[in-house]
């Protein structure tokens, strides 16, 4: 259902933009066809060329700069003046890096214990006993846990980069108080009521 609504929304937006652009071209073509003199045709062509660029505004924040700064999670948000998000993402990445470091240290410690136990008890590859199995199990736990936290850190990096890029693109976008959405439960019909105001 969400995919259908998203597709419908994008189709409507792009068809409206296409229709507006078509109306603009039609009005210029009508001026050209109604007139037989060359200067008016040249003036109409100049108008058409300048009107194509009227929707492009100069952006205050560069999306590519925000994306490059996201190499350090939170720095792109700081560039976009989203200071709370910046602190949250930077703190999350530091916390995850500390957890990954701790898991790596414990993995190496238990790896050394496995190697030392095998050497002291003259256990060859393929042979095992209860203590060696326990040491190996703990070592594998720390390795798997380190890898899991690494994926979480990768997720924070990805979210940071996407948010910084989108935040830079929408930095100049103004949100007025007149546009709002209200979502509340509807007890009569057992559902949700959504109201849009603009």
GIUR-V258443 format. One record per backbone hydrogen bond with DSSP energy under -0.5 kcal/mol. NH is the residue of the N-H (numbers start at 1). CO is the residue of the C=O. Records with the same first field share a line. If there is no record, write none. Layout:
NH=CO + CO
This chain:
5=1
6=2
7=3
8=4
9=5
10=6
11=7
12=8
13=9
14=10
15=11
16=12
17=13
18=14
19=15
20=16
21=17
22=18
23=19
24=20
25=21
26=22
27=23
28=24
29=25
30=26
31=27
32=28
33=29
34=30
35=31
41=37
42=38
43=39
44=40
45=41
46=42
47=43
48=44
49=45
50=46
51=47
52=48
53=50
54=51
56=53
57=55
63=61
66=62
67=63
68=64
69=65
70=66 + 67
71=68
72=69
73=71
75=72
76=72
78=74
79=75
80=76
81=78
82=77
83=81
86=82
87=83
88=84
89=85
90=86
91=87
92=88
93=89
94=90
95=91
96=92
97=93
98=94
99=95
100=96
101=97
102=98
103=99
104=100
105=101
106=102
107=103
108=104
109=105
110=106
111=107
112=108
113=109
114=110
115=111
116=112
117=113
118=114
119=115
120=116
121=117
122=119
123=118
124=122
127=124
133=129
134=130
135=131
136=132
137=133
138=134
139=135
140=136
141=137
142=138
143=139
144=140
145=141
146=142
147=143
148=144
149=145
150=146
151=147
152=148
153=149
154=150
155=151
156=152
157=153
158=154
159=155
160=156
161=157
162=158
163=159
164=160
165=161
166=162
167=163
168=164
169=165
170=166
171=168
173=170
176=174
179=176
180=178 + 197
182=195
184=193
186=191
187=185
190=186
191=186
193=184
195=182
197=180
